[in-house]
Amino acid sequence: MCGAYPPFFRFTDPYSIPTLIVTTLRQNWHLKSVVAREWGKGMGVSLNAHHLLVAGVVPLAIVIAAVAIVRGGEAGSLRAQAFAQQQQAAIDEAAPLDAAIDVHFDTLTRLRSQLSSLAVLPVAARQLSADDPTVNALFAVSPNGRIQVHGAQRPTALQIPDQELMTWLGGSATAYLSVPVQSNATGTPMIAIAVPWRDAPQQAGLIGLQIDLSDEPALRALTHPATHPGTKRCLHAGGQVLQINARTDGSVRLDPVSDCSPPAPAAAPWLDHLFPVGDVTAYVPLPHTGWMLERTTPAREAFAPFRAAQATLGIVALAILAISLGTAWWLFRLLMQPLRELQRLTALTEPGTRPPPATEITALTDAFRHSLIHLRRRVRLVTHACDHATQVAERATLTADLFPDLAGLIGPDRCFIHVNKPHEALFGKPASAIIGRPVHELWGHESFAEMEPFLTQALQGSAATFTMRHGPPRTARWLETTYQPVLTPETGDVRAVHFRVRDLTTERHNALRLQREVQTDALTGLLNRRGFNFRLERALARTSGDGGAITLMYVDLDRFKEVNDTYGHAVGDELLRTFAQRLTHAVRSNDALGRLGGDEFVILIEGDEAAYTDRVARAVLACAQLSFNLREHWVEIGASIGIASGRGGEKTVHQLSEEADAALYQAKRDGKNCFRRFRISAAA
Ligand SMILES: Nc1nc2c(ncn2[C@@H]2O[C@H](COP(=O)(O)OP(=O)(O)OP(=O)(O)O)[C@@H](O)[C@H]2O)c(=O)[nH]1
């Protein structure tokens, strides 16, 4: 912690909050959004970067508006309005005085045209004084400088300096006006006005009026105003400055002053626009006299009419100040929110450690920065793991899809979790239509009943494999299904069952075909020795349980060698094939027929009905005795038959074969073309 200031205000600290915020906001707009969102979350509102922008712009706009109002107030400021008002008041005051002087000039001009000689001057003076009490005296100035003054009421000696007189005389002006002067005798303010006058071509002079300003109504109005008693008025005339003062007796006096000049213009204080304190001075020229009235009104009086406006401006200023302060406080709260959030997040990301208090901002930001680094590292690891898992999943899906067998996952609820492409192909449904559906819905109740025990076994944790036929008989398919439970490593519970279904139909058909080929005699299409023995073994095994009877019949053609020798092997083969065909018509469909080799045939009959076996033996003999038409040769042969019977479990294949062979031998010995049954005595 620093000594003088809290670290929050140390902008030079790269980890201080202002530096972090400013840097972050500058560098990345996205981060601004994140910051805004986090702030908003902390405050329970939805914020974005634009709100931040508004939060920054609104106070700025308020300040700009305030400045504009103040500057606008300056443009039409109270002072300007007060000055205009005072200026108008000064004009209203000065205009009557100027007009009165002008009227006197008119009077004098008229008198000049009527005045025939100076001799009538006293009469004219009395007349004028009677008509106008302000006319104190009528005077005439001769070219030689002699002044005649004829006053009516209070004649006052008019002192006109010689130099000034000579100036008057030498000039060519049409009218003359003195500065206001004060009578030495009465102390009253006076002025003299004069116009050139001639009573003869050689004689020229002036006639003028001495006007008592103390009786001038306009001047009285100036010095006894009804309003603004504190207002000072100065009359500037011919370079002199005279202050017009009203005396207690009602008379007017002109006093030379030294402080009645306009003050040097000074820069108005800033607050003067809202709360003006300076006096207001107006200057008004009098056009007929050339004088100028300076009118200074104290601020208190000048701005009295604008008090209401001042109050309004003050309220507006206070309101702006309050809004600005409120906005500043809100912004401050907004800026401090991340600190609280930092503290909370630090506590979350560093479990077990106590976060520094929010006041220790540098420590807090450091802790948060470290937390963020850890978090970022973890996020990277998790992201990497996610990517890896996604790749593995994609590879697994691809592998499963390329796998020729049906594969997938079934959940504990016996619904599909996943199926591969071959699965989709077999059922003609997309994975999306299969996943989530129960197994029995896809396989049908009949097949499901067959597979259900194995599925239950797998769901209980044991793998199971079984083969079943699926589909109608003509198009049935043989499917080998393996259920493999998928366990949860931590608990060992079965979370799913992986299934794999192999289509064994082709394989099975091939095996059957191979089996048929291996067990079939290529020449006749009957069973060969291997096939027949296999069939005989199965029959013996079958009857060993129930004690059923089996009859074995050996058939050997007579004189077959002669056929070979006479017509050749091909004809012999044809005879063998023809005889085999005839045999198939001589036995039942469930009796087995075979050729053991050469001209030896064999018949297996399940059961030992003598009548039936005799009938078969005779039918076989007939088949052999019937002439064979072989390649346009009629061939006659015969057959000898040996018969042996036994019950299941009594005899072996070998025993039965030997007995049948013995019986056959007996038939041969008895002259051929007959059949004999095996008898033990005979064998012995
Ligand atoms: N055409 C043909 N002849 C065969 C075949 N296998 C064996 N033979 C012949 O069949 C004959 C069988 O001989 P035997 O049974 O002793 O002769 P047989 O004339 O029938 O004698 P008996 O049985 O005493 O009447 C032999 O000449 C064999 O060469 C075969 O696949 N095709």
PDBQT file of the ligand as one rigid body, heavy atoms in Angstrom, charges set to zero:
ROOT
HETATM    1  N1  LIG A 701     -17.846 -96.934 -64.841  1.00  0.00    +0.000 N 
HETATM    2  C1  LIG A 701     -17.403 -96.999 -63.607  1.00  0.00    +0.000 A 
HETATM    3  N2  LIG A 701     -16.876 -98.121 -63.137  1.00  0.00    +0.000 NA
HETATM    4  C2  LIG A 701     -16.449 -98.222 -61.855  1.00  0.00    +0.000 A 
HETATM    5  C3  LIG A 701     -16.477 -97.118 -61.002  1.00  0.00    +0.000 A 
HETATM    6  N3  LIG A 701     -15.965 -97.479 -59.803  1.00  0.00    +0.000 NA
HETATM    7  C4  LIG A 701     -15.618 -98.790 -59.925  1.00  0.00    +0.000 A 
HETATM    8  N4  LIG A 701     -15.924 -99.214 -61.159  1.00  0.00    +0.000 N 
HETATM    9  C5  LIG A 701     -15.780-100.501 -61.646  1.00  0.00    +0.000 C 
HETATM   10  O1  LIG A 701     -16.840-101.307 -61.209  1.00  0.00    +0.000 OA
HETATM   11  C6  LIG A 701     -16.452-102.608 -61.197  1.00  0.00    +0.000 C 
HETATM   12  C7  LIG A 701     -16.918-103.293 -59.972  1.00  0.00    +0.000 C 
HETATM   13  O2  LIG A 701     -16.426-104.531 -59.853  1.00  0.00    +0.000 OA
HETATM   14  P1  LIG A 701     -17.259-105.721 -59.380  1.00  0.00    +0.000 P 
HETATM   15  O3  LIG A 701     -18.318-105.351 -58.497  1.00  0.00    +0.000 OA
HETATM   16  O4  LIG A 701     -16.265-106.625 -58.770  1.00  0.00    +0.000 OA
HETATM   17  O5  LIG A 701     -17.758-106.438 -60.696  1.00  0.00    +0.000 OA
HETATM   18  P2  LIG A 701     -19.194-107.141 -60.942  1.00  0.00    +0.000 P 
HETATM   19  O6  LIG A 701     -19.174-107.395 -62.323  1.00  0.00    +0.000 OA
HETATM   20  O7  LIG A 701     -20.240-106.215 -60.491  1.00  0.00    +0.000 OA
HETATM   21  O8  LIG A 701     -19.095-108.372 -60.001  1.00  0.00    +0.000 OA
HETATM   22  P3  LIG A 701     -20.260-108.945 -59.132  1.00  0.00    +0.000 P 
HETATM   23  O9  LIG A 701     -20.574-107.950 -58.150  1.00  0.00    +0.000 OA
HETATM   24  O10 LIG A 701     -19.724-110.079 -58.557  1.00  0.00    +0.000 OA
HETATM   25  O11 LIG A 701     -21.353-109.182 -60.062  1.00  0.00    +0.000 OA
HETATM   26  C8  LIG A 701     -14.966-102.624 -61.367  1.00  0.00    +0.000 C 
HETATM   27  O12 LIG A 701     -14.641-103.066 -62.652  1.00  0.00    +0.000 OA
HETATM   28  C9  LIG A 701     -14.572-101.180 -61.210  1.00  0.00    +0.000 C 
HETATM   29  O13 LIG A 701     -13.475-100.831 -62.020  1.00  0.00    +0.000 OA
HETATM   30  C10 LIG A 701     -17.007 -95.916 -61.483  1.00  0.00    +0.000 A 
HETATM   31  O14 LIG A 701     -17.079 -94.952 -60.788  1.00  0.00    +0.000 OA
HETATM   32  N5  LIG A 701     -17.443 -95.925 -62.763  1.00  0.00    +0.000 N 
ENDROOT
TORSDOF 0
